[in-house]
């Protein structure tokens, strides 16, 4: 079964390597493997990245429900690029 996809707000992309992004999320540096991400994407004044649910849990990015900065689930049909995570 495919993992859920989440959309995460990113403060800044600090660095990129061939295999990972160094992101600033809520003021904290977080290394994110590219194999578990799509993005980052800049739209308007907001930068986001799509990540798998399990990597969000592993990196400690989940926060209590109702927090607008928490990773948000992305409807599956909006992320069907044909490339499995």
PyMOL commands that set and color helices and strands:
alter all, ss='L'
color gray80, all
select helices_A, chain A and resi 34-36+53-58+76-79
alter helices_A, ss='H'
color red, helices_A
select strands_A, chain A and resi 5-10+12-16+20-25+28-33+37-43+46-52+72-73
alter strands_A, ss='S'
color yellow, strands_A
deselect
rebuild
show_as cartoon
